[in-house]
């Protein structure tokens, strides 16, 4: 049995940690599903100067790559792995039709719309365009969405009930399955007559760029090729995503590594955000951390945003009260700011979890923090996820 994959081939670059490679949703998915005993045909766009590299990657994984020449290969630039990427390059708006396929894994493209007709389709929009508006048709359709995409496609942008959103998309898109991924809260598998929760799995490190692509690819393998029930396919996809986030190794394993699922969060975590904010760079980073923690559906108290500026006698009691009411402290330790160290120590004295993201700090200076049970990470993405689990 064969599989057709349509999706992007893009450069992905990250400023911190420094990283640059040719990947993109389609190419990554094709590599992820290599060596599974199925023939993979991959359709994408690439510039003439990058075509040889893309073909070499495909050949090394045993993928049948078909590349349509574009004027320039698009680059997605990330400030860090949890930031929204900025696309660079000439982004064309082209229309294509593809031949009928039995099984299609379809990622939305930045530079083109491809109209296709298939028996089974797993659709991951990427570009915010719903399946119906691509002009494509499917006898059996599954949509893989994150929370924001589901709100956008359903046009229920202010709705937070993912079950309601999923049911709406089932009806509007005539889909058999809608999977809505909700970050550290796991995923919902929504079908016309059932709703199932799929957990996430803890890893020692997190590389989130491309994790959604892996989830869709793994789900397609199990649901579309092996015809497993959607909830079982999504469980395999969640485990495979954890494998990729921890190792970045492709192809994904045929049998995902067994891991202990994280417990489903019943309520929002109350997080105290500690860190210096004495210059523009520090204030920017505090704001960035706060926004991301809020996106992970945490309740965040930030002294910069919630206490403001004033005398020590007016500000300190507010911060102490907020630490006492928090579930954990997320601290940015960049240098040796006395205030941040005091807040960490006070939180640990109350037996609160302390998750610390550190830079420019020696292992010797972390001695007492590690020794008193603080969870210290030099990787930003891993620190954020650890605080949100």
C-alpha positions as CSV (number, residue, x, y, z in Angstrom):
1,X,0.0,0.0,0.0
2,X,1.3,3.4,-0.9
3,X,1.0,6.9,0.6
4,X,1.1,10.3,-1.1
5,X,2.3,13.3,0.9
6,X,1.8,16.9,-0.2
7,X,3.5,19.5,2.0
8,X,6.1,22.1,2.3
9,X,9.9,21.9,1.9
10,X,11.3,24.9,3.7
11,X,14.5,26.1,5.5
12,X,13.9,26.4,9.2
13,X,16.3,28.5,11.2
14,X,16.4,29.2,14.9
15,X,18.3,32.0,16.6
16,X,18.6,30.4,20.0
17,X,19.6,27.6,20.1
18,X,21.3,28.2,16.8
19,X,20.0,25.8,14.2
20,X,19.3,25.8,10.4
21,X,18.2,22.9,8.2
22,X,16.1,22.1,5.1
23,X,12.9,20.5,6.4
24,X,9.3,21.8,6.4
25,X,6.2,19.9,7.2
26,X,6.0,17.7,4.1
27,X,9.7,16.7,3.9
28,X,9.8,16.0,7.6
29,X,6.7,13.8,7.4
30,X,8.1,11.9,4.5
31,X,11.3,11.2,6.3
32,X,9.4,10.3,9.5
33,X,7.4,7.6,7.7
34,X,10.3,6.1,5.7
35,X,11.2,2.4,6.3
36,X,7.7,1.4,7.2
37,X,7.1,-1.0,4.3
38,X,5.1,1.5,2.3
39,X,5.9,3.4,-0.9
40,X,6.0,7.1,-0.3
41,X,5.4,9.6,-3.0
42,X,6.2,13.2,-2.0
43,X,5.1,16.3,-3.8
44,X,6.5,19.7,-2.9
45,X,8.0,23.0,-4.1
46,X,11.7,24.0,-4.1
47,X,14.0,26.5,-5.8
48,X,16.3,25.3,-8.5
49,X,19.4,25.8,-6.4
50,X,18.0,23.7,-3.5
51,X,16.5,21.0,-5.6
52,X,19.6,18.7,-5.5
53,X,19.8,18.9,-1.7
54,X,16.1,18.0,-1.4
55,X,16.4,15.1,-3.8
56,X,19.4,13.8,-1.9
57,X,17.5,13.8,1.4
58,X,14.6,12.0,-0.3
59,X,16.9,9.4,-1.9
60,X,18.6,8.7,1.4
61,X,15.3,7.9,3.0
62,X,13.9,5.9,0.0
63,X,11.3,8.6,-0.8
64,X,10.0,9.2,-4.3
65,X,10.3,13.0,-4.4
66,X,8.6,15.2,-7.0
67,X,9.6,18.9,-6.8
68,X,7.9,21.7,-8.6
69,X,10.4,24.6,-9.1
70,X,9.6,27.8,-7.3
71,X,11.5,31.1,-7.5
72,X,12.9,30.8,-4.0
73,X,12.8,28.3,-1.2
74,X,10.9,29.9,1.7
75,X,12.7,30.2,5.1
76,X,10.9,30.2,8.4
77,X,12.9,32.0,11.1
78,X,12.3,31.4,14.8
79,X,13.7,33.6,17.6
80,X,13.5,30.4,19.8
81,X,11.6,27.1,19.3
82,X,8.4,28.3,21.0
83,X,8.2,31.6,19.0
84,X,6.0,32.2,16.0
85,X,8.2,31.9,12.9
86,X,8.6,34.7,10.4
87,X,8.6,33.6,6.7
88,X,11.1,35.0,4.4
89,X,11.5,34.7,0.6
90,X,9.2,35.1,-2.4
91,X,5.9,33.6,-1.5
92,X,4.0,32.7,-4.6
93,X,0.3,32.0,-4.8
94,X,-0.1,29.2,-7.3
95,X,-2.9,26.8,-8.1
96,X,-2.4,23.1,-9.0
97,X,-4.4,20.0,-9.3
98,X,-3.1,16.6,-8.4
99,X,-4.2,13.1,-9.6
100,X,-6.5,11.0,-7.5
101,X,-4.9,9.2,-4.6
102,X,-6.0,6.3,-2.4
103,X,-4.2,7.6,0.7
104,X,-3.1,11.3,1.1
105,X,-1.3,13.1,3.9
106,X,-2.0,16.7,3.1
107,X,-0.2,19.7,4.7
108,X,-1.3,23.2,3.8
109,X,1.2,25.1,1.8
110,X,2.4,28.6,2.1
111,X,3.1,29.1,-1.6
112,X,0.4,27.2,-3.4
113,X,-3.0,25.6,-3.2
114,X,-3.3,22.1,-4.5
115,X,-6.7,20.7,-5.4
116,X,-6.9,16.9,-5.0
117,X,-9.4,14.1,-4.8
118,X,-8.6,11.1,-2.6
119,X,-10.2,8.2,-0.8
120,X,-8.5,8.7,2.6
121,X,-7.1,12.1,3.6
122,X,-5.4,13.3,6.7
123,X,-5.3,17.1,6.5
124,X,-3.1,19.4,8.6
125,X,-3.9,22.9,7.4
126,X,-0.7,24.8,8.5
127,X,-1.9,27.9,6.5
128,X,-5.3,28.3,8.2
129,X,-7.3,27.3,5.2
130,X,-9.9,24.6,5.8
131,X,-10.1,21.5,3.7
132,X,-13.3,22.5,1.9
133,X,-11.8,25.8,0.7
134,X,-8.9,24.0,-1.0
135,X,-11.4,22.6,-3.5
136,X,-10.3,19.1,-2.6
137,X,-12.5,16.1,-1.9
138,X,-12.2,13.0,0.3
139,X,-14.3,10.0,1.0
140,X,-12.8,9.7,4.5
141,X,-11.3,12.8,6.1
142,X,-9.4,13.4,9.3
143,X,-8.3,16.9,10.4
144,X,-5.3,17.4,12.7
145,X,-5.4,20.9,14.3
146,X,-4.0,22.8,17.2
147,X,-6.3,24.9,19.4
148,X,-5.7,28.1,17.5
149,X,-6.3,26.4,14.1
150,X,-9.5,24.8,15.4
151,X,-10.8,28.2,16.5
152,X,-9.9,29.8,13.2
153,X,-11.4,27.1,11.0
154,X,-14.6,26.7,13.0
155,X,-14.9,30.6,13.1
156,X,-15.5,30.2,16.9
157,X,-12.5,32.4,17.8
158,X,-13.7,33.2,21.2
159,X,-14.8,29.7,22.1
160,X,-12.7,27.6,24.5
161,X,-14.8,24.5,24.6
162,X,-12.8,22.2,22.3
163,X,-15.5,19.5,22.2
164,X,-18.0,22.1,20.8
165,X,-15.4,23.4,18.3
166,X,-14.6,19.9,17.2
167,X,-18.2,18.9,16.7
168,X,-18.7,22.1,14.6
169,X,-15.8,21.2,12.4
170,X,-17.0,17.6,11.9
171,X,-20.3,19.1,10.6
172,X,-18.8,21.9,8.4
173,X,-16.0,19.9,6.9
174,X,-17.9,16.6,6.6
175,X,-15.0,14.9,8.5
176,X,-14.9,11.5,10.2
177,X,-12.3,12.6,12.7
178,X,-11.1,15.9,14.2
179,X,-8.0,15.8,16.4
180,X,-7.4,19.0,18.4
181,X,-4.0,19.3,20.1
182,X,-3.9,21.5,23.2
183,X,-0.2,21.7,24.1
184,X,0.6,20.5,27.5
185,X,-3.1,19.5,28.0
186,X,-2.9,16.7,25.6
187,X,-5.4,16.2,22.7
188,X,-9.0,15.5,22.0
189,X,-10.1,12.9,19.3
190,X,-13.5,14.0,18.2
191,X,-15.8,11.7,16.1
192,X,-19.5,12.0,15.4
193,X,-20.4,9.6,18.2
194,X,-17.4,9.7,20.5
195,X,-14.9,12.0,22.2
196,X,-11.6,10.6,23.6
197,X,-8.8,12.2,25.5
198,X,-5.2,11.4,24.5
199,X,-2.4,12.2,27.0
200,X,1.0,13.7,26.3
201,X,4.2,11.9,27.5
202,X,7.0,13.4,29.5
203,X,10.5,13.7,28.0
204,X,13.8,14.8,29.3
205,X,14.2,17.5,26.6
206,X,11.8,19.2,24.2
207,X,12.5,20.3,20.6
208,X,9.0,21.6,19.5
209,X,9.8,22.7,16.0
210,X,8.1,20.2,13.7
211,X,6.4,18.3,16.5
212,X,3.0,18.9,15.0
213,X,4.2,17.5,11.6
214,X,5.3,14.3,13.3
215,X,2.0,13.9,15.1
216,X,0.1,14.2,11.8
217,X,2.4,11.8,10.0
218,X,2.2,9.2,12.8
219,X,-1.6,9.5,13.0
220,X,-1.8,9.0,9.2
221,X,0.3,5.9,9.3
222,X,-2.0,4.2,11.9
223,X,-5.4,5.5,10.9
224,X,-5.1,5.7,7.1
225,X,-2.6,2.9,6.3
226,X,-3.2,0.4,9.1
227,X,-6.8,1.4,9.6
228,X,-6.6,1.6,13.4
229,X,-9.3,3.4,15.4
230,X,-8.7,7.1,15.6
231,X,-8.1,7.1,19.3
232,X,-5.4,4.4,19.0
233,X,-3.8,6.2,16.1
234,X,-3.7,9.5,18.1
235,X,-2.1,7.7,21.1
236,X,0.6,6.3,18.8
237,X,1.1,9.8,17.4
238,X,1.4,11.3,20.8
239,X,4.1,8.8,21.8
240,X,5.9,9.3,18.5
241,X,5.9,13.0,18.9
242,X,7.5,12.6,22.3
243,X,10.2,10.4,20.8
244,X,10.9,13.1,18.2
245,X,10.9,16.0,20.6
246,X,13.4,14.2,22.8
247,X,15.7,12.8,20.1
248,X,14.9,14.6,16.7
249,X,15.7,11.2,15.1
250,X,13.9,10.2,11.9
251,X,12.3,7.9,10.8
252,X,10.0,7.5,13.8
253,X,10.1,4.0,15.4
254,X,7.5,1.5,14.2
255,X,6.7,0.8,17.8
256,X,6.9,4.0,19.9
257,X,8.9,4.0,23.1
258,X,6.8,3.2,26.1
259,X,6.5,6.2,28.4
260,X,4.4,7.1,31.4
261,X,1.6,9.5,30.3
262,X,1.3,12.7,32.2
263,X,-1.8,13.2,34.3
264,X,-4.5,15.3,32.7
265,X,-4.5,18.8,34.2
266,X,-7.8,19.5,35.9
267,X,-7.3,23.2,36.6
268,X,-4.9,26.0,35.6
269,X,-1.6,26.1,37.3
270,X,-0.8,29.3,39.2
271,X,2.8,30.2,38.2
272,X,4.9,33.0,39.7
273,X,7.2,34.4,37.1
274,X,10.5,35.6,38.6
275,X,13.4,37.3,36.9
276,X,15.2,40.6,36.6
277,X,13.6,43.4,34.5
278,X,16.1,46.2,34.7
279,X,16.7,46.8,31.0
280,X,14.9,46.5,27.7
281,X,16.3,43.0,26.9
282,X,15.3,41.6,30.3
283,X,11.8,43.2,30.1
284,X,11.3,41.8,26.6
285,X,12.2,38.3,27.8
286,X,10.0,38.5,30.9
287,X,7.1,39.5,28.6
288,X,7.9,36.7,26.1
289,X,8.0,34.1,29.0
290,X,4.7,35.4,30.3
291,X,3.0,35.3,26.9
292,X,4.1,31.7,26.3
293,X,3.1,30.5,29.7
294,X,-0.3,32.1,29.2
295,X,-0.6,30.4,25.8
296,X,0.0,27.1,27.7
297,X,-3.2,28.0,29.7
298,X,-1.4,28.8,32.9
299,X,-2.4,31.5,35.4
300,X,0.7,33.7,35.6
301,X,1.6,36.3,38.1
302,X,4.4,38.5,36.9
303,X,5.8,41.3,39.2
304,X,6.6,43.3,36.1
305,X,3.0,43.2,34.9
306,X,1.1,42.7,38.1
307,X,3.0,44.6,40.8
308,X,4.6,47.3,38.7
309,X,7.1,49.8,40.1
310,X,7.2,51.4,43.6
311,X,9.0,51.3,46.9
312,X,10.4,48.0,48.3
313,X,7.9,48.3,51.2
314,X,4.9,48.5,48.8
315,X,6.0,45.9,46.2
316,X,7.7,43.1,48.2
317,X,4.5,42.2,50.2
318,X,2.5,41.8,47.0
319,X,5.2,39.5,45.5
320,X,5.5,37.4,48.7
321,X,1.7,37.0,48.8
322,X,1.7,35.9,45.1
323,X,4.4,33.3,45.8
324,X,2.4,31.9,48.7
325,X,-0.7,31.6,46.5
326,X,1.2,30.0,43.5
327,X,1.6,26.3,42.6
328,X,5.2,26.8,41.4
329,X,7.7,29.5,40.6
330,X,9.2,29.8,37.1
331,X,12.5,31.7,37.4
332,X,14.8,33.2,34.9
333,X,18.3,33.1,36.2
334,X,20.5,35.1,34.0
335,X,23.4,36.2,36.1
336,X,22.9,36.3,39.9
337,X,20.0,38.7,40.5
338,X,19.5,38.8,44.3
339,X,15.8,39.4,44.1
340,X,15.3,36.3,41.9
341,X,17.4,34.2,44.1
342,X,15.4,35.4,47.2
343,X,12.1,34.5,45.4
344,X,13.4,31.0,44.5
345,X,14.6,30.4,48.1
346,X,11.3,31.6,49.6
347,X,9.3,29.4,47.3
348,X,11.4,26.3,48.1
349,X,11.0,27.1,51.9
350,X,7.3,26.8,51.3
351,X,7.9,23.5,49.4
352,X,6.8,25.0,46.1
353,X,8.2,23.6,42.8
354,X,10.9,25.8,41.4
355,X,11.5,25.5,37.6
356,X,14.6,27.5,36.6
357,X,15.8,28.5,33.2
358,X,19.4,29.6,33.5
359,X,21.9,31.3,31.2
360,X,25.4,32.6,32.0
361,X,25.4,30.7,35.3
362,X,28.1,28.1,36.3
363,X,27.3,24.7,37.6
364,X,29.0,25.7,40.8
365,X,26.5,28.6,41.3
366,X,23.6,26.1,40.8
367,X,24.9,23.9,43.6
368,X,22.4,24.9,46.3
369,X,19.5,25.2,43.8
370,X,20.0,21.7,42.5
371,X,20.7,20.4,46.0
372,X,17.4,21.7,47.3
373,X,15.3,20.2,44.5
374,X,15.0,23.0,42.0
375,X,14.5,21.8,38.4
376,X,17.2,23.6,36.4
377,X,17.2,23.8,32.6
378,X,19.5,25.5,30.2
379,X,17.0,24.8,27.4
380,X,14.1,27.3,27.2
381,X,11.5,25.1,25.6
382,X,12.1,22.2,28.0
383,X,11.8,24.6,31.0
384,X,8.5,26.0,29.7
385,X,7.0,22.6,29.1
386,X,8.3,21.3,32.5
387,X,6.6,24.2,34.3
388,X,3.3,23.6,32.4
389,X,3.1,19.8,32.9
